Amino acid sequence: MKEVNSMYKFDSLTEFHRVFGLAKPLHPLISFIDIADMKYNVGELPALIVMDFYKIAYKPGLCGNAKYGQNYYDFGEGGLVFTSPNQVFESPNSTSKSGCLLLVHPDFLLSYVLAKNISHYGFFSYAVNEALHLSDPERTTIMSVFKIISEELSSRIDDFSQDVIVSQVELLLNYCNRFYKRQFITRKAAHVDVLQKLESILNDYFKNEQSLKQGLPTVQFLSEQLNISASYLGDMMRSLTGQNAQQHIHHKLIEKAKEILSTSNLTIAEVAYQLGFEHPQSFSRLFKSKTNLSPLEFRHLFN
């Protein structure tokens, strides 16, 4: 375990197993772990951890404490948390040792299509408070795939083992993709609240002239204000509006631009700078692409 910028980095599965009091992994590039078998004291662990491998963790402890933004949910069967290589996450901060971990080194996927496609699964960039919360039937499905992976690792490794395990990992990820889509649907009311908050943030951004100081509002800025990741915000926006977060920002910019153009005598350049554009030409190009009119042509409609 190496200290890197005040964080501790695990370079191998073997090192992870050693630090958490586990027997050596059955395979150097993939490991399925029952958290009950891990031996550690919370107070002795580093605050933050980064690893060179993918982590999929099932945590029953999410029950009754699943939070999205400022809202809590009622799914009572726990959930899944995902991290990618080199992502920073908190060490276990609970004395409850239940659940399981699947750790997969990227090298295990080399020569398989999944090595390239795994980056398409957006939930690997989600934060802990955006975990996949499972219903009882969903939990049964996920645990059945975990069981196959665990049994395959525990049996004699042969020429087909890697093929079987990689196919099960891909199946697991596809199920998670399906269940995340369900999560967006079943929690639509809560997501609408987040959308309303996003609108309020954008309105205040322009009303308080933050754009003059900070430039154009960004997806990253909005996600930080909402306490969710940028990728989760994008998926949520698409499920609610059919647009991604950047498109929503552009829509808001155009609506604000129309308001200023129709109610003020500011020059086109002044309007652009007030909205946060560094260059008036960029503003004019975006405006025309969205309205089929230049800012000046739009203004003439009101004269």
Protein Blocks (a to p, Z undefined) as FASTA:
>chain_A
ZZeehiacdfbfklmmmmnopacdfbfkbccddfklpccdfklpcfbdcdfbdcddddfk
lgopacehjaccfbfnbpaddddehiacdddfbfbdgdddddddfklmgoiaklmmmmmm
mklmpcfklcccddfklmmmmmmmmmmmmmmmmmccdfklmmmmmmmmmmmmmmmmmmmm
mmmmmmmmmmmmmmmmmmmmmmmmmmnommmmnopadfklmmmmnopafklmmmmmmmmn
opafklmmmmmmmmmmmmmmmmccbdfklmmmmnopablklmmmmmmmmnopafklmmmm
mZZ
